[in-house]
Amino acid sequence: MDAISNLSRCAERRNALQLRMGKGVAIIPTAPERIRNRDSDYLYRFDSYFYYLSGFPEPEAVLVLIAGEEPRSILFCRARNPERELWEGVRNGPEGAKAAFGFDEAYPVESLDEHMPKLLADQPALYYAPGADAAWDARIMGWLNQVRAQARAGVTAPAEIRDVRTALDEMRLIKDDGELAVMRRAAAISRPQSSIWRSSASCGTSCGPPTMHIGRSRRISSCRSRTPGSRSPKASAMMRSRR
């Protein structure tokens, strides 16, 4: 699946989610980076819900969807930083992300706390993943409280909080052509390895699937040389010593 068609499908998914929402705001953050030790991080893996809607692979990013008469998709992401990019790789930056990934608006992720109370104001419902992350729960409650503090000025906060995962899980049950192609390719890649495991299991021993490439051929050949129910050479020697 090429990048252009993938991004087109992401835009279609955002539109589909906005239609399901009716009217309101959805907040979908990506997964955080995880430190392995000192200044070394684990290989980064984005949040599946976030990537399903955005196709954006960078950490420290948040997707905000506004549903209603004037739907909008807004990305908050890391700004360009030539010094950090020498170590962490090239960043798209807000302007680059907006142009390359098809968002209506994009801002630096550092401005998220400034924008969110304004985006939540006078919205009937808030969609996010409550309970998934305690830090995000606290942060979102802080934004809602800022909106509630403006009640005397006639500003209202969302009256409903709904789990965005419910709608997304229903959407992800039905795979599109691109997703089916990826699944078929994954199956084709894993087929040779699975055939080795099946041949290993069919010998009638408890050797199980090979765990290391180095010893694979020796392990499988020893399995195939024995008939079902026969003992291994080591087991036979132990039985003779007991006699």
C-alpha positions in Angstrom: 0.0 0.0 0.0 1.6 3.3 -1.1 1.9 6.3 1.1 -0.6 8.5 -0.8 -3.4 5.9 -0.7 -2.7 5.2 3.0 -3.1 8.9 3.8 -6.2 9.2 1.7 -7.7 6.3 3.7 -6.7 8.0 7.0 -8.6 11.1 5.9 -11.7 9.0 5.0 -11.5 7.4 8.5 -11.3 10.8 10.2 -14.4 11.9 8.2 -16.2 8.7 9.2 -15.5 9.2 12.9 -16.7 12.8 12.7 -20.0 11.6 11.2 -20.4 9.0 14.0 -19.7 11.7 16.6 -22.3 14.0 15.2 -21.1 17.0 17.1 -18.2 17.3 19.6 -14.5 17.1 20.1 -12.3 14.0 20.0 -8.8 13.9 21.5 -6.5 11.1 20.4 -2.9 11.2 21.5 -0.2 9.0 20.2 1.9 6.7 22.5 4.8 8.2 24.5 8.4 7.3 24.0 9.8 4.8 26.5 13.3 5.1 28.0 15.4 1.9 27.9 18.3 3.2 30.0 20.0 6.5 30.4 19.8 8.3 27.1 18.7 5.2 25.1 15.0 4.7 24.1 13.2 1.7 23.0 12.3 1.5 19.3 9.3 3.8 19.0 5.8 2.4 18.4 2.9 4.8 17.8 -0.6 4.3 19.2 -2.7 2.2 16.9 -5.8 4.4 17.2 -3.8 7.5 16.5 -2.0 6.1 13.5 -5.3 4.6 12.1 -6.7 8.1 11.8 -3.6 10.1 11.0 -0.8 8.0 9.4 1.6 10.2 11.4 4.6 8.2 12.8 6.3 10.7 15.1 6.0 10.7 18.9 4.7 13.7 21.0 1.7 14.2 18.8 -2.0 14.7 19.4 -4.9 14.5 16.9 -8.0 16.6 17.7 -11.1 16.2 15.6 -13.9 18.7 15.6 -17.3 17.3 14.5 -20.3 19.3 13.5 -21.3 21.7 10.8 -17.7 22.8 10.2 -15.6 19.7 10.8 -11.9 20.1 11.3 -8.8 17.9 11.8 -6.0 19.4 13.9 -2.6 18.0 14.6 -0.3 19.0 17.4 3.2 17.8 16.9 6.9 18.6 17.6 8.4 21.7 15.9 11.4 21.5 13.7 14.7 21.4 15.6 17.8 20.9 13.5 20.0 20.1 16.6 17.7 17.3 17.9 17.0 16.0 14.4 20.7 15.1 14.1 20.1 12.6 16.9 16.4 11.6 16.5 15.8 11.9 12.8 14.0 14.4 10.6 10.7 15.9 12.0 7.9 17.1 9.8 7.0 20.1 12.0 3.5 21.6 12.0 3.7 23.2 8.6 5.2 20.1 7.0 2.7 17.8 8.7 -0.3 19.8 7.6 0.9 19.8 3.9 2.1 16.1 3.8 -0.7 14.4 5.9 -3.7 16.5 4.9 -4.7 18.1 8.2 -6.8 21.3 8.3 -4.6 22.8 10.9 -1.4 22.0 12.7 0.4 23.6 15.7 3.4 22.9 17.9 2.6 20.4 20.6 3.8 22.8 23.3 0.7 25.0 22.5 -1.8 22.2 23.2 -2.7 23.5 26.7 -3.3 26.9 25.2 -5.6 25.7 22.4 -7.7 23.0 24.1 -9.9 25.0 26.4 -10.8 27.2 23.4 -11.6 24.1 21.3 -13.7 22.5 24.1 -15.7 25.6 24.7 -19.4 25.3 23.8 -19.1 21.7 22.6 -21.8 19.2 23.6 -19.5 16.2 23.9 -15.9 15.1 24.5 -14.6 11.9 23.0 -11.3 10.4 24.3 -10.1 7.2 26.0 -10.9 7.7 29.7 -8.8 5.5 32.0 -6.1 4.7 29.5 -3.6 7.0 31.0 -3.9 8.7 34.4 -1.8 11.7 33.3 -4.0 12.3 30.3 -7.1 12.0 32.4 -5.8 14.7 34.8 -4.7 17.0 31.9 -8.1 16.8 30.2 -10.0 17.4 33.4 -7.8 20.5 33.8 -9.0 21.8 30.4 -12.6 21.1 31.2 -12.3 23.0 34.5 -10.9 26.0 32.7 -13.9 26.0 30.4 -16.3 25.6 33.4 -14.7 28.6 35.0 -16.1 30.7 32.2 -19.7 29.8 33.0 -20.6 33.4 34.0 -19.5 34.6 30.6 -22.0 32.2 29.0 -19.4 29.6 27.9 -20.4 25.9 28.4 -18.2 22.8 28.8 -19.0 19.5 27.2 -21.9 17.8 29.2 -21.0 14.3 28.0 -17.7 12.4 28.0 -17.7 9.4 25.7 -15.1 6.7 25.0 -13.8 7.3 21.5 -12.5 3.7 21.4 -16.1 2.4 21.1 -16.6 4.0 17.7 -13.0 3.3 16.5 -13.2 -0.4 17.5 -16.4 -0.8 15.4 -14.7 1.0 12.5 -11.6 -1.2 12.7 -13.7 -4.4 12.5 -14.2 -3.9 8.8 -10.9 -3.9 6.9 -10.4 -1.9 3.7 -8.5 -3.0 0.7 -5.2 -1.5 1.9 -5.5 -3.3 5.3 -6.3 -6.6 3.6 -3.3 -6.2 1.4 -1.0 -5.6 4.4 -2.5 -8.7 6.2 -2.0 -10.9 3.2 1.6 -9.7 2.8 2.3 -10.4 6.5 0.9 -13.9 6.1 3.0 -14.5 3.0 6.1 -13.4 4.9 5.4 -15.7 7.9 4.3 -18.7 5.8 7.9 -20.2 5.3 8.6 -20.0 9.1 5.2 -21.6 10.0 5.9 -24.5 7.6 9.1 -25.2 9.5 7.2 -25.3 12.8 4.6 -27.6 11.4 7.2 -30.0 10.1 8.9 -30.0 13.5 5.7 -30.7 15.3 4.7 -33.5 12.9 7.7 -35.6 13.9 5.8 -36.7 17.0 8.3 -35.4 19.5 8.2 -32.6 22.1 11.0 -30.6 20.5 8.6 -27.7 19.6 9.4 -24.9 17.2 13.0 -23.9 16.9 14.0 -20.9 19.0 17.4 -20.1 17.4 18.4 -20.0 13.7 21.9 -21.5 14.4 20.5 -24.8 15.8 17.4 -25.0 13.6 18.7 -27.5 11.0 20.3 -29.8 13.5 17.2 -29.8 15.7 14.8 -30.5 12.9 17.0 -33.2 11.3 17.2 -35.0 14.7 13.4 -34.9 14.9 12.9 -36.3 11.4 15.4 -39.1 12.0 13.3 -40.6 14.8 10.0 -42.4 14.4 7.0 -41.3 16.4 7.2 -42.6 20.0 10.9 -43.4 19.9 13.3 -42.1 22.5 16.1 -39.6 21.8 19.7 -41.0 22.0 20.2 -39.1 25.2 17.0 -40.6 26.8 18.0 -44.1 25.6 21.4 -43.8 27.3 19.8 -42.7 30.5 17.4 -45.7 30.5 20.3 -48.1 29.9 22.3 -46.6 32.8 19.3 -47.2 35.2 19.1 -50.8 34.2 
